[in-house]
């Protein structure tokens, strides 16, 4: 399949990320003119704009993004539109503080960087799907939109969470993987150092401990954590394919990135 033609482009797709929300609207016209001079014909927009698009729960401000997409389209520049779910808005983590991730020492990490969320949090997942649907319903028919860009660089700042919700999800993942506690004990070699389990409820993520951690437990937690990120992606992809079945869905990888199983 000719991917270029499938995106409605007459030549090789060329461009990069564009973050107009970080600049004054007065420079947008200049931005687009310079893009055209450079031969840019496809840009990714909106990756970290959730807080600008939904500044308060259920209160949307799409006007500025409408203007940006219209401007790009009028100059022949196509858009890979992000679902804007790469990082939560401040109001979400203040209303639901348990969404914030916890490190291996049990410390809940603060808001202020990016990817400030627990991948296994049901609250986070429900808000991601809700906002993704709002984006799809708003922009699914916009002529500039040729691709959907889900979230961003899964696992880059946050690939693991050791909170209680992650522990619950990890135990469920283990039960599905092994079927029985005896099978898990056999796979993990738990007779070593008196680690023998009699119930899945006794298992926690490999948090900081007194010494070396069972390597089989750590490996399974790596697998579980990668699967949790993939489930986040799949949740949004399902919504986008339902609402906008004619628009391709993608996300971005980061070369030989170990924390997520590409």
N, C-alpha and C positions, 0 to 999 in steps of 0.2 A: 504494500500500500504506500502511495506517495503521501507522507505525513504532511509535507508543506501544502499540497493542494487540499488535503482533508481539513486543514485549518483555514482555508480560504485565502492563502497567501500565494503570491505569484513568484516568489523566490525564497531562498533559504531564510528561515526564521532567525532574526538577529536582534538582540536586545539584552535586557537585564531587569533587575528590580527597580521599581520607581515608587518612591514614598512621598507623594505630594502633601500628605498631611503634616509632614515635617517642615514644610516651607510655606511662606506666605502665598496666597492665591495670585498675587500680583506677578509672580515669576512663572506661573504655569505656562503661559503663552510662550515665554522664552524657552522653557524646558522643551516644549513640543517642537518648536522651530529648530532647536539644536539637535533633537532626536532625528528629525527629518534630514538635516544636513549630514548627520553621521550614518544615515542609512538604516536607522532602527525601524523595525516594523512589528515588533512584539515586545510588550513589557509586562512584568508581573506587578500587580497593584494590590495593596490592602493587607499585606502579610501581618502587620502588627497594628491594625487599626480598630480592633474591637472596641476599645475604650472611647474612640471618637465616633464610632457608628452607633453604639448603645451606651451613652454616658450615664444612664440610670436604668434600673431594671424595667424592661419593656418599653422604654422611651428611645425611639430610634431617630437618628439624624443622618439620613442618607443623602441630603441635598448636596453636600460637597463632593461625595463620590459620584453622584449623578453627573455633576458638572465636569469632573475629571474624565469620566468615561466618554461623555459626549464630545469633549475636546479632543481626546485621543482619536476617536472614531472619525471626526471631521477632518483629521489630518492623515488618515489612512494607516493609523497605528492600531494593531489588534492588541487584545488584553488577555493575559493569563490571570484570571481573577482569583485572588486568595479568599478562602472562607474566613480569614481573619481570626482563626481560633488558635493561633500559635502561642498566645499568652492571654491570661484573663484580664478583664478590666478591674480596677481597684475595688469597685463596689461589690464585685462578686466574692472576692476573698475576704472582705470585711463582713459581708453578710453570712458567708459560709467559711469560717476559718479552717475547718477540717479539710478543705480542698487543698490547702498548702501542704507541700511534701515534708516528710520527716527523713533525716539522715540516719545512718547506721548507729549513731550514738543516741538516738531518741530525741534529737533537737528538731523542732519544727522550723523550717527555713522561712524567712520573711519574704514578703513581696518587695519588688524593687528591681529585679533583673528581668529575665524572660523565662518562659516555661515554668511559671510558679504554680504547679499543680501536681496532684497525685494522679497518675494515669488510671488507677483502679477506682477512683472515687466515683460513686454513682451520681453524686451531685454534679461533679465536673462533666461527666459524660452526658447527662441530661441537658445541661446548658449548652454544651458544644453542639449537640444534635439540634436543639431548638434554634440556636443562632444560625447554624448552617442552613436550616430550612428557610429562615427569614432571608438570607442572602440569595438562595436559589430562587425563591419566589419573587424577589425584587429584580434580579438581574438576569434571570434565565433567558429572557427574550431580548436582551440588549444586543444590538448588532456588533458591538466591539468585543464581546466576550466569546472567545474561541476555545478556552480551556478553563478548567477549575484547578486551582492549586490548593490542596488540602493542608491545613496547618503549616508547619515549616520545620525542616531539619529535625525530625523526630529523634529525641534522645541526646541532642547536642549538649544542652545545659542540664537536662534532667533525664536520666535513663533508668533510674531506680528510685523507689520510694519504700521506706521501711515502716510506714505507719500501720495502725491497727487494721485499717481497711485493706491495705495491701496484704497484710498477714492473712486476713480472711480469704481474700481472693487467691492467694498463694496456696492455702490449704485446699481450696476447691480445685485448683489446677492440678495439684498433686493427686487428689482422689481420682480425678479423671484420667490422669496419666498412668497411675499404678493400679487402680482398682481396689487394692487391699493394703492394709498397713504392713502385712507380712512381706508383700512384694516390694514395698518401699524400703523396709529394713534390709532386705536382701540386696537391693540396688545400692543403697547408701553405706552398706557395711557398718551398721550401727552397733554391732557388738563391741566395737572399739570405743574405749573411753566411756563406757556405760551410757551410750546414746540410744539404746534400744527403746523404740516407741511402742505403745500399746493402743494409741488412738491418734487420728490425724489432728485432733484438737490440741495436742501437746506440741505441735510443730510451729515454730515461728520463723520469720525470715532470718537470714544469717546476719544478725545485728552484731555490733561490737561485743566481744566477749573476753574471757580471761586469756585466751591463747589462740592457736590455729583453729580454724573452722573447717568442719567436714567438707572436703572439696566437692563431693557429690551434691551436697546440699547447696553449695555456692553455685555449681553449674546449673542445677535446676532452677535456682532463683534467677540466674541470668536468662535462661530460656523463658521462664514465666514473664520476666520484665519485658523482654522483647515482644512476646505475644500480647502483652497488655498494650503496648504502643501500636501494634498492628490492629488490635481491636478498636482503638480510637480511630484509626484511619478508616477501617471498614464501616464503622458507624456513620461517618460522614459520607463516604462513598455511596452507601445504600440510599441515603437521602437524595444526593445529587442525581443519581441514576433514576430515581423515582420521579423527581420534579423536572429534571432537565435531561432526558435520556439521549438527546442528540449532541450533548457537549461532552467531550472527553474529560476524564478525571485523572489527575496526576499529583505527585508530590515530589520533593527534591531529596536526592541522596547526597552523601558527603564522601565520595571516594571509598577508601578502605577504612570505613568507620566500624569499630568493633562493638560498641555497646548495643547496637541493634543488628539483628540477623537479617541482612539484606537478601 
